[in-house]
Amino acid sequence: MTDLTAVLDRVHAGDPRAKADLFALVYNELRTMAAARMAGERPGHTLDATALVHEAYLRLAGDQPFNGRGHFFAAAAEAMRRVLIDAARKKLTLKQGGAVRRVALPDALPAPDTDPADLLALDEALTRLESHDPTAAQLVRLRFFAGLGHQEAAAVLGLSRRSADGLWALARAWLVQDLSG
């Protein structure tokens, strides 16, 4: 059992010190994930990598049990996605004059200078993809929102490289069709 798994078990058991131990144990890795994701954001973005980690961690710090490292980091990627989506929605409220546009999913996913409208369109398409293939949607989330490479995302999901390649091709084709339709 890894240190992270043991600490996650302590958090779930209600150990009052475990949440602080968990944060100390995963902070650097979460910070690296967030920095990779935020590297391509426009200058002057209201969130930086540190703020993204803290916001995401606050969403993770509830009583939710985690089934090991992979599950925890998948949940962290989802929490970061939700923080960024919430920020994009806030920015594009009608009060602020925003309008939603569609965005195509590129073959490679470097951390782009993501327009909030593009981010919302991608999130909506991912929600639809999730009803079709939840694992493919999770692969896209890990690569795009957590900034993980293809091999890292496959490892988090417990997939072989070949399975991840197939899911990536499926997700890309499905999202391109969804976003252009």
N, C-alpha and C positions, 0 to 999 in steps of 0.2 A: 504494500500500500504506500503510495507516495505521500510526501508531506502535505501536498495540496488536498489529496483525498481525505487524509486524517483531519485536517483543519475543517474541511467542508462537513465531515461527519460531526465534528464538535459544534459547528454552527447550527446544524440541524438538531442536535441534541439540546440546544439552548445554553451552551457554555457562554457566559457573558463576555469572556475575554477573546473568544474565538473570532468574532467579527473584526476586531482590531488586528489579530494575527493574520487573518485572511487578507486584509487590505495590504498589510506590510509584505506578505508573501507574493501577491500578484501585481502589485502596483507598477513595478518596472515593466513587466510584460504588457499590461494594459496601456501604459504610457506609450510604449513602442507602437502598439497597434493604433492608438489614437493619433500619434504623430504621423504615422504613415498615411492615415486617412485625411488628416488635416493639411498635409503638405501641399496639396493642390487647390485648396480653397482660396477664394479670392482674398486679397489683402483687406484687412479691416474687418474680417469675419468676427462676429461677436463671441464666438467660442474659440478657444485655443485647445491644444491637446490636453493640457492639465484640466481645464474646465470640463472637457468632454469625458475624461476618465472619471472625475468626481461625480458628474451628473449621472453617468452610466452606473457607477458603483452604488449610488444612492438607490437606483432602481433595482439593483441586484441584491441589496442588503436585507431584503425581507426574510420571511420564513421559508422561502422556496428551497426544497432539497435539490442538490446537484448530484448526478451520478458520475462523479469523477471530473477529471481535468477537461476532457473534450466537451462535456455538457456545460461546464462552467464557462469556457471561452466561447462556445456557441451562444450562450445566453448573454455574454458580455457584448458580442458582436450585435446581437439583436437589440440590446439596450442602447448601444451607441447609435444604431440606425434610428431608433425611436427618438433619441435626443435630437439628432440632426433633422429628422422629418418634422418634429415639433417646431424646431427653430425655423425651418423653411416655411411651414404653414403660417407661423406667426408673421413672418416677413411678407407673405403674399396675401394677407387678409385684404378684403375689399376696402377696408378702411385705409390701407396703405396703397391701394390701387394696383394690386397684383393681378396677373392673369396667368393661368396654367398653360404650358406648352408641352408637346410630346417630345421625347428624346429617344434616339436609337441607341442600342447597347453595342459598343464596339467589341471587336474580337478580343483585344487585350484591355484590361481594366487598370490603367495607371490611375493614381489619384488625380482626377481631372479638376479643372476649375469649374466646379459644379454650380450651375445656376439653380436657385431654389425651385424654379418651375420644372426644370429637368429632373431634379431630385424627387419631386412629388410625382411626376409622371412615371418614373422608374419604380417608386414605391407602390403605386397603384397597379402597375403591371406585375410586380413581384407578388402582390397579394393574389392576383388572378392566377399566376403560375403556381402558387402554393396550393391552390385547390386542385390543380392538375397534377403536380409532382412536388411535394413538400421538400424532398431532399435536394432537388435541383434548385429550388428557391433558396434553400439554406446555403448551398454552394455559392450562389451569386452574392448573397448577403455577406458571407465570410470574405469573399474576394473583394467586393466593392466597399462595403461599409467598415470592415475590420482591416482592410488593406493586406490580407494574407495572400501569399502566392498560391498558385494552383496546387502544388504539392503539399503545402502547409494546410490549406483548406481541406484537401482530401484526407490528410491525417486526422484532423479534428473530427471529421465526419466518419472516420474509420473505413474509408473507401480505398480501394486500390487505385493506382494512377489510371489504369485503363477504364475503370468504372467512372472515375471523376471526369475523364476525357469525354466519355459518352454523355454524362449528365450535362457537362458544360456545353456540348454541341446541341443537345436538346433544349437547354435553357436559352441559349443564344438564339436559336431558330424560333422558339416559341415567343420570346420577348420581342424580337425584331418584327415578327408577324403581328403581335399584339399592339406594339407601339406604332406601327405604320398603318394599322387598320383603323 
